[in-house]
Amino acid sequence: MTIPWLLALATGIWFGFQARKAGRNWLLWGLGGAFFALVVTTILFGLGEAAAIPFSDAEKASLHKKWTAAALIIIAALGWLFTMPLHRSHLAFWNARNKGPATSPPPPVNPRIDTKAETPKSGPAKL
């Protein structure tokens, strides 16, 4: 079974590329992504083989295609969620959603000028 290893390699490269682009540690993210994909694919294939007993090689190949498609979908969805801090594409959605109604900017603040403060007085100086 080489499919879990191929998916792990592809996911590791994907996670590593995203981390490198974001300036993070690409090696740790790549290893974490590869391990994540390997675990998800192995669990899906194990559950699939435990739940179905194929009677022919054609049926087994068909089931493997279904399990591979399910693994790809789960890895893509969860991988996108796990790498959100790296690609930050979700921020555009949240910034657009949290923007309040358009309001006019507040008027500029003018400092109060006190004309009576510390004006020199004419006359004799006091000792």
Buried (B, 14 or more C-beta within 10 A) or exposed (E): EEBBBEBBBBBBBBBBBBBBEBEBEBEEBBBBBBBBBBEBBBEBBEEBBEEEEEEEEEEBEEBBEEBBEBBBEBBEEBBBEBBEEBEEEEEEEEEEEEEEEEEEEEEEEEEEEEEEEEEEEEEEEEE
